[in-house]
């Protein structure tokens, strides 16, 4: 921007502000003017065009003055936005705009909010105001996670004659936090059932045994005879058995990769969106089980760190740290993440890494680092299966090109399978699962480890 343009800019901004809060003609006035021009043109053939022009313009001017005089002043109208501060991505939200008319004059209006492009909204909403106040309600849906800001309301109104309308740009700042889809989390927190229902499927690997005494119940044939409580049996005159559960207070560490590979879209969501939802569900269940949860999000640097904590209040801290995370167009740096783990995570934990299989395969220093951490921690590596690669392996061969594509797809699939097998032989579990099974597979792995008491 040049020096002269900098000097002119405040003047331009002043004009823009004036135009945004000015009067504009309506469609009705434009149609009347066009019709009048035709009428005057016809009258010109009969030498009465000048007379008709004066009369018509005078009538339009008179009606315009009456219309503008009857319009309420902008200070007689108050507009307020009612919108929740926290919403879930993909959730239908009921938004409302309150319009208060202190003039007592009936009017018609149109109003729109300045929602960012990440929101689906109806755009301009029209209505009429015959009472002192009214609410305009409409549906809004957020398509992406993150923190967004609504700054203005754009309002236009016109009176009974409907020749002129006043428009105003009303400043109203509103912060909106869009969280990951937490419907499964809320469903679990509200559930009192023994079985966890997730995405319509039952998670069967519930905690069945452990080393911490929980309760005493009546013995059934399938129970282990070693756990019979003979004192309670003698008192009740029937066999009673001790019920154990895994120890509480175990540690769960969640690692979220936010590198460029996690920005790839799968089924209208990025891989990072999917992993964040799965991480939230895992954190919820672990905290509900009485365990401690920590979280590290990283790309080429640490983007978020939540130290170990317990209780459901800790879940809010995790959500606040990761709800606005986005993938970076950089390669992930695992080294700085594991260096941070060495400094702050001395205690054994169930360590879950959400990343991409391509990173596992081609990151040279990752495998040796994981082997070193395996001696202290229980590791689980998760990746989202590439649906395109899977489709190519099922491709029907009709030409040599199809055969070439299918052979390459098989090779890449075998590379993934070999890596999974190799890591399993080293005591590290790797899961390459479809996007709709990520949360379910993660929970099953965690609950299985709890049931086996190997955390």
Secondary structure, 3 states (H helix, E strand, C coil): CCHHHHHHHHHHHHHHHHHHCCEEECHHHHHHHHHHHHHHHHHHCCCCHHHHHHHHHHHHHHHHHHHHHHCCCHHHEEEEEECCCEEECCCEEEEEEEEEECCCCCEEEEEEECCCCCEECCCCEEEEECCCEEEEEEEEEECCCEEEEEEEEEEEEECCCCCEEEEEEEEEEEEEEEECCCHHHHHHHHCCCCCEEECCEEECCCCCCCCEEEEEEECCCCCCHHHECHHHHHHHCCCEEEEEECCCCCEEEEEEECCHHHHCEECCEEHHHHHHHHHHHHHHHHHHCCCEEEEEEECCCEEEEEEEECCCHHHHHHHHHHCCCCCCCCCCCHHHHHHHHHHHCCCCCEEEEECCHHHHHHCHHHHHHHHHHHCCCEEEEEEECCHHHHHHHCCCCCCHHHHHHHHHHHHHHHHHHHHHHHHHHCCCEEEEECHHHHHHHHHHHHHHHHHHCCC
